Amino acid sequence: MRVIVRTVSELCITVGTLIVLFVGYVLFWTGVRADSAMSDQIDRLHAEWARAGDRPRTAAPPRATGAAKASKPYTPGEPFAVMYVPRLGSTWRKPVLEGTGTGTLKKGLGHYAGTARLGGQGNFAVAGHRRTYGDPFEDFPRLRPGDAVVLTDGTAWFTYRIDKGPYKTVPTDVGVIDAVPRKSGYPRPGRYLTLTTCDPEWGHSHRLIVWAHLDATQPVEAGEPGALRR
């Protein structure tokens, strides 16, 4: 009997140790790796934008013939913009990548494929983890109407203003990322932004949503928008 009790005790200690190590991995190590991955994505973008800025430009852009040429599609799993949310802190900045797959969201925020392009007509929808993998949207519930969400793609700054949220719904409520988002209160097509994350904080039974409209656009040459200088 003593041997059995000792064996069970040792097993409990081993299992408890493994659980503690796993929790430590989830809470700490995934965050360290994600922060490094997000910094790498932003560095890549800045390097690409710098190279593009060094390229010689023609005296005048070629004239368009017929319909305007479509913009180059975003590459799945690759970064294309950086997001800033002043409400979440002066140092808060995250890369935005194309797609919302598990691997993509480990490296930053994910753009829902099929939704509008940044600054474009329709609904530019973006998802991010609330917890783990850098906790990019840990403070999502702090967002309020009137808050700015600023993004840049290296050529322009896009300032969106939150109109509604955080709004709580279920994962199957895909209408929240429609071109005219359901429940957003927007009466007609426009240039919108939707941000989504999980709820509760350590679960995923629901989603938190905020909706915003495009408030201002300016070239990067004009400097940072006022929302980032406050």
Secondary structure, 3 states (H helix, E strand, C coil): CHHHHHHHHHHHHHHHHHHHHHHHHHHHHHHHHHHHHHHHHHHHHHHHHHHHHHCCCCCCCCCCCCCCCCCCCCCECCEEEEEECHHHCCCCEEEEEECCCHHHHCCCEEECCCCCCCCCCEEEEEECCCCCCCCCCCCHHHCCCCCEEEEECCCEEEEEEEEEEEEEECCCCHHHHCCCCCCCCCCCCCEEEEEEEEECCCCCCEEEEEEEEEEEEEEHHHCCCHHHHC
